[in-house]
Amino acid sequence: MRELLNIATRRREELIDITREVEGVVARSGIRDGLVALYVQGATAALMIQENWDESVQTDVVDFLHRLIPPGVWLHDRQDDNGDAHLKAGLVGPSETIPLIDGKLGLSRWQNVFLCEFDGPRERRTVVCTIVATDERGARSASRG
């Protein structure tokens, strides 16, 4: 089962919690056990599993990457002034895979899924959410859905 999530971003660099949207796809799939593969389309965005309780962690991630990879000093900046966004997205990565256990994301209590925007704001960032059943029973129950 595959569904596209379209997420709007508000700032040039931010982490947006998309866990609820992914949980919605899981619920609609009817699959109880399997894998949830997430992939963000675009060369200047990424996905990250991170702490969900204290928002300062998300701020710290953005600040750390901003200091590690500052804007305005890269060859690609001559093209469209977003060389740092490409490097950040490549470092963090475009995908995450999460186990699906009894119809729930296999995240710990303190983990959520975040879309990492490094070149916003954008009207739409597309996250491809693919859910695969790990056994025949899960696939059959989803197909009856």
C-alpha positions in Angstrom: 0.0 0.0 0.0 1.3 3.4 -0.9 0.1 6.9 -0.1 1.6 10.4 -0.6 1.7 12.9 2.2 1.8 16.5 1.2 3.3 18.8 3.9 3.6 22.6 3.7 6.6 24.2 5.4 6.8 27.6 7.0 10.5 28.4 7.4 13.8 27.9 5.6 15.0 25.4 8.1 12.7 23.5 10.4 11.7 20.0 11.6 8.0 19.2 11.3 6.4 16.4 13.2 4.6 14.2 10.7 4.0 11.2 13.0 0.2 11.7 13.1 0.0 11.8 9.3 2.0 8.6 9.0 -0.2 6.9 11.7 -3.2 7.9 9.6 -1.8 6.0 6.5 -1.1 3.0 8.7 -4.7 3.0 10.0 -6.1 3.3 6.5 -3.8 0.4 5.2 -5.3 -2.2 7.5 -1.9 -3.9 7.8 -1.1 -5.0 11.3 2.5 -6.2 11.0 5.1 -5.2 8.5 7.3 -2.2 7.6 6.6 1.4 7.0 9.0 2.9 4.5 9.1 6.7 4.3 10.8 8.7 1.6 10.8 12.5 1.0 11.0 13.7 -2.5 13.3 16.6 -3.1 17.0 17.2 -2.9 16.9 19.7 0.0 14.6 17.9 2.5 15.2 14.9 4.7 13.5 12.6 7.2 14.6 12.0 10.8 13.4 10.0 13.8 14.0 12.2 16.9 12.8 12.9 20.4 9.2 14.2 20.5 8.9 15.4 24.1 11.2 18.5 24.3 11.0 20.8 21.3 14.4 22.2 22.1 15.9 19.0 20.6 14.4 19.9 17.2 15.8 23.5 17.6 19.2 22.0 18.5 19.2 19.8 15.4 18.5 22.8 13.1 21.1 25.0 15.0 23.7 22.2 14.9 23.3 21.6 11.2 23.3 25.4 10.5 26.7 25.7 12.3 28.1 22.6 10.8 27.1 23.5 7.3 26.7 27.3 7.0 24.9 29.0 4.1 26.6 31.1 1.5 30.1 29.4 1.2 29.4 26.5 -1.2 30.1 26.3 -5.0 26.4 25.4 -5.6 25.4 28.8 -4.0 26.3 30.3 -7.4 23.4 28.4 -9.0 20.5 29.0 -6.6 21.9 29.9 -3.2 21.0 26.7 -1.4 24.2 24.7 -1.4 24.0 24.2 2.4 20.4 22.8 2.0 21.7 20.1 -0.4 24.5 19.1 2.0 22.2 19.0 5.0 19.6 16.9 3.2 22.4 14.5 2.0 23.8 14.2 5.5 20.5 13.5 7.2 19.1 11.3 4.4 15.8 11.1 2.5 14.3 8.0 4.2 13.3 6.1 7.3 12.0 2.6 7.8 9.9 1.8 10.9 8.5 -1.6 12.0 4.8 -1.9 12.1 3.8 -4.0 15.2 0.1 -4.9 15.9 -1.1 -2.0 13.7 1.1 0.6 15.4 4.4 2.3 14.5 7.3 0.6 16.3 8.6 3.9 17.7 9.5 4.3 21.4 7.6 6.6 23.7 10.0 9.4 23.0 10.4 9.1 19.2 8.5 10.8 16.4 9.0 11.1 12.7 10.1 14.6 11.4 10.3 16.1 8.0 13.4 18.2 7.8 13.1 21.3 5.7 16.4 22.9 4.7 15.3 25.1 1.8 11.8 26.4 2.6 9.3 27.6 2.9 7.6 25.3 0.5 3.9 24.9 -0.4 4.4 21.2 -0.6 6.9 18.6 0.4 5.9 15.1 -0.7 6.6 12.1 1.6 6.0 8.7 0.0 4.7 6.3 2.6 4.8 2.7 1.6 3.5 -0.1 3.9 4.5 -3.7 3.3 3.0 -6.6 5.2 5.6 -9.0 6.6 3.4 -12.1 6.4 0.7 -13.4 4.2 -2.0 -13.0 6.9 -1.3 -9.3 7.2 -1.4 -8.9 3.4 -4.7 -10.8 3.2 -6.4 -8.8 5.9 -5.3 -5.5 4.2 -6.6 -6.6 0.9 -10.0 -7.4 2.4 -9.9 -4.0 4.1 
